[in-house]
Amino acid sequence: MPDASMNQPHAMAHPRDPLHGITLETIVTTLVARHGWATLGARVPIRCFRHHPTIQSSLTFLRKTPWARKRVEQMFVAELPEHSR
């Protein structure tokens, strides 16, 4: 008999990780759409959010800088609907 967990969506495989399956690009794009670069730069004071910001420059920096990436991810998770966390 097949395992019942095989029929579950992939996201259900990691129910405690709200970021599972969400790319960093999706996170940054969503936050920019919701708040704009100025607000992101105020909440996470990094140059790539404050001076000539682009998605690509932000992704490059965040991938190399764990503390900044963590703050951006925490900001995203804090805004998720309660049932998604």
N, CA, C and O of each residue as an XYZ file, in Angstrom:
340
protein
N       0.845     -1.183      0.000
C       0.000      0.000      0.000
C       0.887      1.241      0.000
O       1.841      1.304      0.775
N       0.596      2.239     -0.855
C       1.432      3.435     -0.916
C       1.357      4.243      0.381
O       0.346      4.246      1.085
N       2.445      4.913      0.660
C       2.527      5.763      1.840
C       1.596      6.967      1.652
O       1.638      7.618      0.608
N       0.766      7.267      2.640
C      -0.186      8.381      2.546
C       0.522      9.720      2.426
O      -0.030     10.658      1.851
N       1.728      9.826      2.958
C       2.449     11.097      2.881
C       2.859     11.433      1.455
O       3.157     12.590      1.157
N       2.880     10.457      0.582
C       3.239     10.701     -0.812
C       2.177     11.547     -1.515
O       2.474     12.193     -2.520
N       0.952     11.553     -1.006
C      -0.130     12.306     -1.617
C      -0.206     13.748     -1.110
O      -1.002     14.539     -1.615
N       0.605     14.088     -0.131
C       0.579     15.428      0.444
C       1.372     16.389     -0.444
O       2.345     15.980     -1.077
N       0.968     17.658     -0.499
C       1.755     18.647     -1.241
C       3.164     18.735     -0.672
O       3.380     18.443      0.504
N       4.106     19.129     -1.487
C       5.507     19.203     -1.096
C       5.713     20.111      0.118
O       6.534     19.801      0.981
N       4.991     21.213      0.197
C       5.154     22.149      1.310
C       4.799     21.508      2.641
O       5.311     21.927      3.680
N       3.944     20.512      2.634
C       3.561     19.858      3.873
C       4.696     18.997      4.431
O       4.632     18.580      5.587
N       5.709     18.729      3.652
C       6.826     17.920      4.114
C       7.609     18.629      5.218
O       8.278     17.979      6.021
N       7.528     19.953      5.260
C       8.237     20.750      6.256
C       7.267     21.737      6.896
O       7.384     22.944      6.679
N       6.316     21.246      7.676
C       5.264     22.122      8.196
C       5.756     23.198      9.163
O       5.059     24.189      9.382
N       6.920     23.023      9.735
C       7.414     24.000     10.703
C       8.289     25.081     10.069
O       8.687     26.022     10.755
N       8.592     24.968      8.795
C       9.427     25.958      8.115
C       8.567     26.784      7.167
O       8.258     26.333      6.064
N       8.176     27.991      7.581
C       7.300     28.805      6.730
C       7.976     29.280      5.446
O       7.296     29.728      4.523
N       9.294     29.190      5.376
C      10.012     29.631      4.179
C      10.285     28.499      3.201
O      10.844     28.725      2.128
N       9.897     27.288      3.563
C      10.163     26.150      2.690
C       9.500     26.353      1.328
O       8.294     26.584      1.239
N      10.299     26.264      0.283
C       9.781     26.385     -1.075
C       9.644     27.809     -1.566
O       9.194     28.023     -2.692
N      10.014     28.793     -0.761
C       9.920     30.197     -1.164
C      11.329     30.703     -1.443
O      12.202     30.635     -0.578
N      11.546     31.205     -2.639
C      12.881     31.675     -3.006
C      13.166     33.038     -2.398
O      12.250     33.786     -2.055
N      14.441     33.347     -2.271
C      14.854     34.656     -1.776
C      14.347     35.747     -2.720
O      13.955     36.824     -2.270
N      14.352     35.478     -4.005
C      13.845     36.460     -4.968
C      12.361     36.755     -4.720
O      11.939     37.909     -4.793
N      11.584     35.733     -4.431
C      10.163     35.927     -4.132
C       9.994     36.764     -2.866
O       9.137     37.645     -2.809
N      10.798     36.490     -1.872
C      10.723     37.234     -0.614
C      11.013     38.715     -0.853
O      10.243     39.576     -0.428
N      12.120     39.011     -1.531
C      12.509     40.402     -1.763
C      11.476     41.101     -2.648
O      11.076     42.228     -2.356
N      11.044     40.448     -3.717
C      10.063     41.042     -4.623
C       8.755     41.349     -3.889
O       8.160     42.407     -4.091
N       8.319     40.434     -3.051
C       7.084     40.636     -2.285
C       7.219     41.806     -1.323
O       6.322     42.643     -1.229
N       8.336     41.866     -0.609
C       8.533     42.949      0.353
C       8.643     44.303     -0.341
O       8.134     45.299      0.172
N       9.291     44.354     -1.486
C       9.391     45.613     -2.234
C       8.002     46.046     -2.704
O       7.664     47.228     -2.632
N       7.201     45.099     -3.183
C       5.848     45.424     -3.643
C       4.982     45.940     -2.486
O       4.176     46.851     -2.675
N       5.145     45.373     -1.318
C       4.332     45.775     -0.163
C       4.768     47.091      0.452
O       3.937     47.917      0.826
N       6.089     47.284      0.557
C       6.612     48.390      1.356
C       7.419     49.425      0.575
O       7.474     50.589      0.972
N       8.036     49.023     -0.510
C       8.925     49.921     -1.247
C      10.338     49.870     -0.701
O      10.579     49.411      0.416
N      11.258     50.348     -1.506
C      12.673     50.296     -1.134
C      12.983     51.162      0.085
O      13.790     50.771      0.928
N      12.356     52.328      0.189
C      12.654     53.243      1.301
C      12.341     52.598      2.651
O      13.133     52.700      3.588
N      11.199     51.939      2.749
C      10.832     51.275      4.000
C      11.757     50.099      4.288
O      12.162     49.887      5.431
N      12.089     49.338      3.252
C      13.035     48.229      3.461
C      14.369     48.757      3.956
O      14.967     48.188      4.869
N      14.837     49.846      3.355
C      16.103     50.450      3.760
C      16.074     50.975      5.186
O      17.093     50.977      5.876
N      14.908     51.417      5.621
C      14.779     51.902      6.997
C      14.741     50.731      7.988
O      15.303     50.818      9.080
N      14.085     49.656      7.605
C      13.944     48.514      8.517
C      15.160     47.602      8.515
O      15.496     47.008      9.539
N      15.818     47.488      7.374
C      17.060     46.710      7.260
C      18.065     47.648      6.585
O      18.129     47.719      5.358
N      18.850     48.367      7.399
C      19.704     49.430      6.855
C      20.943     48.905      6.116
O      22.048     48.875      6.658
N      20.725     48.503      4.886
C      21.837     48.037      4.053
C      21.856     48.853      2.769
O      20.817     49.285      2.270
N      23.037     49.048      2.257
C      23.241     49.903      1.097
C      22.415     49.472     -0.118
O      21.887     50.326     -0.830
N      22.297     48.186     -0.363
C      21.589     47.721     -1.560
C      20.087     48.024     -1.504
O      19.405     47.925     -2.525
N      19.566     48.389     -0.341
C      18.166     48.819     -0.223
C      18.045     50.342     -0.279
O      16.972     50.872     -0.564
N      19.145     51.040     -0.008
C      19.085     52.502      0.134
C      19.618     53.276     -1.066
O      19.121     54.364     -1.359
N      20.601     52.751     -1.754
C      21.254     53.494     -2.844
C      21.143     52.719     -4.149
O      21.756     51.663     -4.307
N      20.366     53.243     -5.074
C      20.153     52.620     -6.387
C      19.753     51.148     -6.254
O      20.415     50.272     -6.811
N      18.681     50.877     -5.523
C      18.304     49.485     -5.269
C      17.756     48.766     -6.506
O      17.018     49.333     -7.312
N      18.141     47.518     -6.617
C      17.573     46.621     -7.625
C      17.385     45.264     -6.959
O      18.022     44.952     -5.953
N      16.513     44.484     -7.531
C      16.309     43.129     -7.009
C      17.618     42.355     -7.092
O      18.011     41.688     -6.136
N      18.290     42.444     -8.234
C      19.513     41.659     -8.440
C      20.621     42.037     -7.457
O      21.272     41.156     -6.896
N      20.842     43.335     -7.242
C      21.897     43.730     -6.300
C      21.542     43.279     -4.880
O      22.415     42.886     -4.106
N      20.267     43.341     -4.556
C      19.833     42.901     -3.230
C      20.038     41.407     -3.052
O      20.520     40.966     -2.008
N      19.680     40.624     -4.059
C      19.861     39.174     -3.979
C      21.332     38.819     -3.819
O      21.682     37.960     -3.010
N      22.186     39.475     -4.584
C      23.626     39.218     -4.503
C      24.135     39.482     -3.090
O      24.847     38.658     -2.516
N      23.768     40.627     -2.536
C      24.220     40.976     -1.188
C      23.646     40.025     -0.140
O      24.380     39.532      0.717
N      22.346     39.766     -0.202
C      21.705     38.933      0.818
C      22.224     37.502      0.808
O      22.290     36.860      1.856
N      22.588     37.002     -0.351
C      23.135     35.635     -0.430
C      24.511     35.538      0.217
O      24.916     34.464      0.662
N      25.227     36.652      0.271
C      26.577     36.666      0.839
C      26.608     37.137      2.290
O      27.645     37.050      2.949
N      25.473     37.637      2.793
C      25.456     38.266      4.108
C      24.358     37.647      4.972
O      23.215     38.105      4.946
N      24.701     36.603      5.741
C      23.691     35.870      6.509
C      22.848     36.720      7.462
O      21.641     36.499      7.563
N      23.452     37.688      8.165
C      22.673     38.475      9.125
C      21.596     39.291      8.421
O      20.482     39.416      8.930
N      21.919     39.848      7.257
C      20.944     40.659      6.520
C      19.841     39.776      5.943
O      18.663     40.129      5.989
N      20.230     38.636      5.403
C      19.240     37.707      4.858
C      18.267     37.259      5.950
O      17.061     37.176      5.718
N      18.792     36.975      7.126
C      17.947     36.537      8.234
C      16.939     37.622      8.606
O      15.774     37.317      8.863
N      17.363     38.868      8.637
C      16.443     39.964      8.980
C      15.347     40.117      7.936
O      14.191     40.356      8.281
N      15.702     39.979      6.658
C      14.720     40.085      5.582
C      13.739     38.915      5.661
O      12.532     39.101      5.511
N      14.256     37.720      5.894
C      13.384     36.545      6.013
C      12.456     36.670      7.223
O      11.284     36.304      7.142
N      12.966     37.181      8.337
C      12.132     37.362      9.523
C      11.025     38.379      9.263
O       9.897     38.205      9.725
N      11.338     39.418      8.539
C      10.346     40.423      8.185
C       9.239     39.792      7.341
O       8.057     40.055      7.561
N       9.621     38.975      6.393
C       8.658     38.289      5.520
C       7.770     37.338      6.321
O       6.550     37.346      6.158
N       8.371     36.524      7.179
C       7.615     35.561      7.971
C       6.656     36.267      8.919
O       5.534     35.802      9.121
N       7.080     37.382      9.501
C       6.219     38.118     10.422
C       4.947     38.611      9.740
O       3.934     38.836     10.403
N       4.993     38.778      8.438
C       3.836     39.288      7.693
C       2.974     38.174      7.102
O       1.944     38.455      6.489
N       3.376     36.920      7.275
C       2.566     35.819      6.745
C       1.281     35.695      7.551
O       1.275     35.967      8.751
N       0.206     35.293      6.911
C      -1.021     35.017      7.661
C      -0.749     33.929      8.710
O       0.066     33.035      8.480
N      -1.413     34.004      9.830
C      -1.161     33.092     10.956
C      -1.228     31.624     10.553
O      -0.413     30.830     11.023
N      -2.170     31.236      9.700
C      -2.299     29.830      9.331
C      -1.180     29.357      8.407
O      -1.025     28.151      8.213
N      -0.395     30.267      7.831
C       0.700     29.879      6.939
C       1.989     29.619      7.699
O       2.926     29.053      7.136
N       2.059     30.012      8.950
C       3.308     29.876      9.724
C       3.431     28.521     10.328
O       4.417     28.237     11.008
